[in-house]
Amino acid sequence: MNIEKFNNFMDGYRLIMLTHRGKEGGKVNKPDRVAKKKISCNKEEFLEIFKEFKEIKDKNDKPLRIYSSVNSRDINKAIREFKYRQLEADYYDEESKNNFYLDIKNRWISCLMNPRSKAETKFLIDIDNLGTEDKWDISEVEKHLVNIEVKIILQYPTKNGIHIITEPFNPNLWNSDYGDIKKDGLLLLDY
């Protein structure tokens, strides 16, 4: 995929992930599992991380994917969320409290990726299996979006279909037969 199409999704705090999805053979607790997460705070860092992850992906024999948050993150909201969770952890049983601190990086990333920590709102519509007998033609989906007055920001192919990034809209107007709306989804940057 051409990373330039994602230019409008590189600034601000963003999580970038390299992962081997479970449905493609990746296991959560395997010692050889490839899963990396990094946070960028501007376009330059975003591109550096993407380049690093792309090199790893291209050299690996597993079907890895690179994702990024569609919405930039608000660092202050994430810090507040982290402090709440940290305070709660102080009242956990000893083992759970220790586990919280031993896995601090993932706890921080979880707070950053919490929907309450987003700095903006863009929707990601995930449409799979376009053109198959039981699915829709993309022109039908595009007509529906025009009819419900949705502003499309970006549209790009994925491994099994298409992602459409839009301005927020009333999800009750969306025909869910076409696909899923993700209000804080992940951009598929490379597969």
LINFEN-V180061 format. One record per backbone hydrogen bond with DSSP energy under -0.5 kcal/mol. NH is the residue of the N-H (numbers start at 1). CO is the residue of the C=O. E is the energy in kcal/mol with one decimal. If there is no record, write none. Layout:
BEGIN
nh=[NH;NH]
co=[CO;CO]
e=[E;E]
END
This chain:
BEGIN
nh=[3;5;6;7;9;10;12;13;14;16;17;18;19;20;21;24;25;26;30;33;35;36;38;40;46;47;48;49;50;51;52;53;54;55;56;57;58;59;60;60;64;65;66;67;68;69;70;73;74;75;78;79;80;81;82;83;84;85;86;87;88;89;90;91;92;97;98;99;100;101;102;103;104;107;108;109;110;111;112;113;114;114;117;118;119;120;123;124;125;125;126;126;127;127;128;129;131;132;135;140;141;142;143;144;145;146;147;148;149;150;152;153;154;156;158;162;163;164;165;166;167;168;171;173;174;176;178;180;182;182;183;185;187;189;189;190]
co=[1;2;3;4;6;7;41;73;40;38;67;36;65;34;19;21;22;21;27;30;33;18;16;14;42;43;44;45;46;47;48;49;50;51;52;53;54;55;56;57;62;19;190;17;187;15;185;13;117;73;74;75;76;77;78;79;80;81;82;83;84;85;86;88;89;93;94;95;96;97;98;99;101;103;104;105;106;107;108;109;110;111;114;115;72;72;166;182;123;164;124;180;125;162;126;160;136;129;132;137;137;138;139;140;141;142;143;144;146;145;150;165;165;163;161;127;156;125;154;123;151;121;169;170;171;174;175;126;124;180;181;182;68;66;187;66]
e=[-0.7;-1.3;-1.9;-1.8;-2.7;-1.0;-0.7;-0.7;-2.3;-3.0;-2.6;-2.8;-2.5;-0.9;-0.7;-1.5;-1.7;-2.5;-0.7;-1.5;-0.7;-2.6;-2.4;-2.7;-2.4;-2.6;-2.0;-2.7;-2.7;-2.5;-2.3;-2.9;-2.8;-2.1;-1.8;-2.9;-2.9;-1.4;-0.8;-0.8;-1.8;-2.5;-2.7;-2.5;-1.6;-1.5;-2.3;-2.7;-3.7;-0.8;-2.1;-2.4;-2.1;-2.3;-2.6;-2.6;-2.0;-2.3;-2.8;-2.4;-2.3;-2.4;-1.3;-1.8;-1.7;-2.6;-2.5;-2.4;-1.9;-1.7;-2.4;-1.1;-1.0;-1.9;-2.5;-2.4;-2.3;-1.8;-2.5;-2.5;-0.6;-0.6;-2.9;-1.3;-3.3;-0.8;-2.2;-2.6;-0.5;-3.2;-0.6;-2.8;-0.7;-2.7;-0.5;-4.0;-1.3;-1.6;-1.8;-1.1;-1.3;-2.8;-2.2;-2.0;-2.3;-2.1;-2.6;-1.9;-1.5;-2.7;-0.7;-3.3;-1.6;-2.4;-2.0;-3.1;-2.7;-2.1;-3.5;-2.5;-2.2;-0.6;-0.8;-2.0;-1.1;-1.0;-2.0;-1.8;-3.1;-0.5;-0.6;-0.8;-3.5;-2.5;-1.0;-1.4]
END
